[in-house]
């Protein structure tokens, strides 16, 4: 039948609209966050925020390196997209180890979402887990941004928020192209272990 041979619409227009909205949101947040960051870092970036970013950068480097070793060759393009969220989870878990049980309430949701997405991807490589991480990062970035502009916090909290914002913006920047690339490669990348490529 002619209808069977016709290309099926998969909601690509809706996806494009969603990405356009996400792009506008990220640009809006970035436009407001960057001046805030500059205002705090202009006097002495290395002294004021350097230590707050040093440990996260080291952890992110290690998790991205681990991702490059664990991912199969056809998924190497996801090194950063999966390594950065994994690093975020490691940082949050480390914060619990340092601060004790009182930190669990503040980080359990973030760790659960990230680990759920990574486990989902490990069991079924697809664009879905990448989208889940992307939505999570954008949502929490908006919350971090909202908390930051409220002001009235001590210096330690402000540094922590700005470090979190910087990492989340980086995560979004690597997740967006990774999602698009993953979508373009499907069904070439099997969505279930052992599933034949079509």
N, C-alpha and C positions, 0 to 999 in steps of 0.2 A: 504494500500500500504506500501511496505517496507520503502519507503522514509518518509512516515508520521510518522512511528514508530521510525525512527532514531533520535538520539539526535541532536537538532539544535545548530549550532555554534552561539554564541552571540558576537563574537569579543573578547572573553576572552583573546586571545593572544595579541591583540592590547592593551587592558586595562593593561595587565601585563607589556607590553613594556612601556606604558605611566608612570606607577608607578615606573618602574625601572629608567626611565629618570628623574622623579621627585626626586627620592631618591638620584641619583647622583648629581642633581642640589642643593638639600638641603645640602648634604654633602660638596659640593664645597663651597657653601656660608658660611656654618658653619665653615669650615676650615679657611676661611679668616676673618670672623667676630669675632670669639672667640679670636684670638690674639689681635685684635683691642680692644675688650672689656677688656681683661686682662691688656693691656698696660695702659688703662685709670683707671682701678679699683685697680691695684696692690698697689698703695700708700695708699689709704683710701677709700675703697668701700662704707662703711656706710655713710661717710661724703660727698663724691663726688657725688654718684649716688643714695644713699639711698632714699632721698626725692623724686627724680624723679620717682622711682619705687613704693614708698609706696602707693600713691593714686591709681595708676592703679591696684596694687595688691588687695587693698581693694575693688575697684569697680568690678574687675573680680571675687573675692570671692562672692560678693553679687549677681552678675548676675548668677553665676554657682549655687548658692544656690536657687535662684528663679527658674532656669531651672529645678532643681531637684524636686521642688514642682509643677511645671506646667506640666511637661511631664508625660504621662501615664506610668504605670509600665513597659510595654513592650518596652518603649523607654528611660528608665532611663540611659542606657549606653551612651546616647548622652548628658548627663549633661554638660560635659566639651566642647564637640564639638560645642554645641549651646550657652552655657553660655559665653565662651571666646569671640567669635565674638560679641555677644550682649554687653559684657562689653566694647569691643573696640568702638562700636557705642556710648555707653554712655559716654566714655571718650572724644570722638570727639565732641559730643554735649555739654559736659561740657566745653570744650575748647572754643567753640563759646560763651557760656554764660559768660566766664571769659574775653576773649579777644575782644568780640564784633563782629560786622558784618564783620570786615576785615578778620576774620578767616573762614568765610563761604566758600570762594572760594577755600581754601586749603583742606577742609574736606567734601564738599557736595558729591563728587563722592563716597568716602569711605562709608559714612553713607547710601547713596542710595543703593549701592551694598549689604551691609550687611542687611539692612532692607528688601530689595527685596528678598534676600535668606531666611530670617527668615519668612517672610510672605508667601512665596512659600511653605516652609516646614509646616507652620501652616495649610495651606489650603490643602496641599497634601503631607503628610509624605513620603519621598522617598529618594533615594541616590542622586538625581539630585541637590537639594539645597546644600547638603554637598560638592559635587564636585564643585559647583559654588563658595562656600566659600574657598575651597582648592586652586582653580586656582587663585582666587583673592589674597589670602594671599601670595602665591608664587610669583605672579607678583609684588605686592607692596613690598615684602621683597627684591626682586632683585633691585627695584628702590631705596629703602632705602640704600641698600648696596652700590649701585653705587654712590649715593650722598655722603655717608660717606667717601668713599675712595678718593673722590675729594679733601677733606681737605679744609682748609682755612676758617672754620666756627668758630664762637665764641663758648664758652664753653656751653652755654645754649642750642644751637642748637645741638651740639654733644651729650649732655646728652639726649635730646629728641629723637634723632635718635637711639641711643643705646637702650633706653627704648623701643622704637617702635620695634626694631629688636628682642629684647629678647621676647617680647609679641608675635610677629608674628611667631617666631620659635616655641614657645610653642603651638600656635594655630595650626600650621602645624602638630606638633607631636601628637596632640589629634584628628585632623581631619582625618588624614590618616587611623588610625585603625577604626575610627568611620565609614568612608566610606566603608571600607572592611566589617565591621560587618553588616552595613545596607544592602549591596549587598547580603550577605550570608543569611540574614533573609527574604529577599523578595522571594516569595510573601506572606510570613507569616505575614508581617506587611502590612496592607491594604494601598494602595497608594492613595485611595480616601476615604473621610469620608463615612462610612457606606458600603463600598465595601466589599463583602464577601471574606474571606480568601480562597485560593485555596489549 
